[in-house]
Amino acid sequence: MSAFKQRRTLLIFLSTVPLLAFAQNQKSGAQPREIKLKQDTCTRCKMALKDRLNSAQIIDPETGEMLMFDDLGCAVAWLDEKKPAWRGNAAIYVNDATDGTWLKADEAVLATPYATPMSFGIAAFRSKEKVGADKTVLTMQEAEKLILETVRERRRKREQQQQQKQR
């Protein structure tokens, strides 16, 4: 290979590195997108999103794919059920229950009990002042534990009902 071709190949390679880095930063720095009510569906339960104040979104840090959920409970349950390799690096967003703006789930003030689309009962707020006095504030870890307990209890009840129908 001539010196000219080697330099040209090197220049092409060096010019693509910043583009690849930029593309990767775009994926990892992706921001949640607005919900298209009654058009977007929950990735887990497949129901149409109808509530802008209680939905959630997970962004795959590897691809930038945005997964929509009608309730924080569905998002947490989906991560637990699917166990994607990138789960620990996922960006999870929730809507502020007062104005619908997106908040990072681990930075939001989570509280229960509230009426939510899939009855997991956890709402998110920008600040503690917005949480009702009769509500319990939760950490993200406490919310995840409560959601997964709810999922297990619902599954147990479904199995019992199926067994009763078979008798």
C-alpha positions in Angstrom: 0.0 0.0 0.0 1.4 3.4 -0.9 2.1 6.0 1.7 -0.7 8.2 0.3 -3.3 5.4 0.7 -2.0 4.6 4.2 -2.4 8.3 5.2 -5.8 8.5 3.6 -6.9 5.3 5.4 -5.6 6.7 8.7 -7.3 10.0 8.2 -10.6 8.3 7.4 -10.3 6.2 10.5 -9.4 9.1 12.7 -12.3 11.2 11.4 -14.8 8.4 12.3 -13.7 8.0 15.9 -15.2 11.3 17.0 -18.4 10.5 15.2 -18.6 7.1 16.9 -18.0 8.7 20.3 -20.6 11.4 19.6 -23.2 8.7 18.6 -22.4 6.7 21.8 -22.8 9.9 23.9 -26.1 10.5 22.2 -27.4 7.1 23.2 -26.2 7.2 26.8 -27.3 10.9 27.2 -30.7 10.3 25.7 -33.6 12.2 27.2 -37.2 10.9 27.6 -39.6 11.8 24.9 -43.1 13.1 25.3 -45.9 10.5 25.5 -48.3 10.1 22.7 -51.4 9.5 24.7 -53.6 6.7 23.4 -51.0 5.8 20.8 -48.0 4.7 22.9 -48.4 1.4 24.6 -46.9 0.0 27.8 -44.0 -2.3 27.0 -45.0 -4.7 29.7 -48.8 -4.9 29.7 -49.5 -3.6 26.2 -52.2 -1.1 27.4 -52.4 2.3 25.8 -50.9 5.1 27.8 -53.7 7.3 29.0 -52.2 9.1 32.0 -49.4 11.7 31.5 -49.0 12.1 35.3 -48.1 8.5 36.2 -46.2 6.9 33.3 -42.6 5.8 33.2 -39.9 5.4 30.6 -36.7 3.3 30.5 -33.9 4.2 28.1 -31.7 1.3 27.1 -28.1 2.8 27.6 -26.7 0.5 24.8 -29.1 1.4 22.0 -30.9 4.5 23.2 -34.2 2.7 22.7 -37.0 4.3 24.7 -39.4 1.9 26.4 -42.8 3.3 27.6 -44.8 2.2 30.6 -48.1 3.2 31.9 -47.0 3.0 35.6 -43.7 2.9 37.5 -44.8 -0.5 38.6 -44.8 -1.9 35.1 -41.3 -0.5 34.4 -39.8 -2.0 37.6 -41.6 -5.4 37.0 -40.5 -5.4 33.3 -36.8 -4.9 34.4 -37.2 -7.7 36.9 -38.9 -10.1 34.5 -36.7 -9.5 31.4 -33.4 -8.9 33.3 -31.7 -7.1 30.4 -27.9 -7.1 30.7 -27.9 -3.3 30.8 -30.5 -3.1 33.7 -28.0 -1.6 36.1 -27.2 1.2 33.7 -30.8 1.9 32.5 -32.1 5.4 32.7 -35.5 5.3 34.4 -37.8 8.3 34.2 -41.1 9.0 35.8 -43.6 11.8 35.4 -44.1 14.3 38.1 -47.7 13.5 39.3 -48.5 17.3 39.5 -47.4 18.6 36.1 -46.2 15.6 34.1 -42.6 16.7 33.6 -40.1 13.9 33.4 -37.9 13.2 36.4 -35.1 10.7 36.9 -36.6 8.0 39.1 -33.7 7.9 41.5 -33.9 11.7 42.0 -37.7 11.9 42.3 -39.6 11.9 45.6 -41.7 8.7 45.4 -44.7 8.3 47.6 -47.6 6.0 48.3 -50.6 5.3 48.3 -51.9 7.1 45.1 -54.2 6.0 42.4 -52.1 4.9 39.4 -53.0 3.3 36.1 -52.0 -0.3 37.1 -52.7 0.2 40.8 -49.1 -0.1 42.0 -49.9 3.1 43.9 -46.6 4.9 43.7 -46.5 8.5 42.4 -43.4 10.7 41.7 -42.9 14.3 42.7 -40.2 16.9 42.2 -40.2 17.8 45.9 -41.5 16.5 49.3 -43.7 19.6 49.6 -45.9 18.2 46.8 -46.5 14.9 48.6 -49.8 14.7 50.6 -49.5 14.7 54.4 -51.2 11.3 54.6 -48.7 9.7 52.2 -45.6 7.7 52.8 -42.4 8.8 51.1 -40.2 5.9 49.6 -36.7 5.6 48.3 -36.4 4.0 44.9 -35.2 0.8 46.5 -38.3 0.7 48.8 -40.5 1.4 45.8 -38.9 -1.4 43.9 -39.4 -3.8 46.8 -43.0 -2.8 47.2 -43.7 -3.2 43.5 -42.1 -6.7 43.3 -44.0 -7.8 46.4 -47.2 -6.6 44.6 -46.3 -8.5 41.5 -45.7 -11.7 43.4 -49.0 -11.3 45.3 -50.9 -10.8 42.1 -49.3 -13.8 40.5 -50.1 -15.9 43.6 -53.8 -14.8 43.5 -54.0 -15.6 39.7 -52.6 -19.0 40.3 -55.1 -19.7 43.1 -58.0 -18.6 40.9 -56.8 -20.8 38.1 -56.5 -23.8 40.5 -60.1 -23.1 41.8 -61.4 -23.0 38.2 -59.8 -26.4 37.4 -61.5 -28.1 40.3 
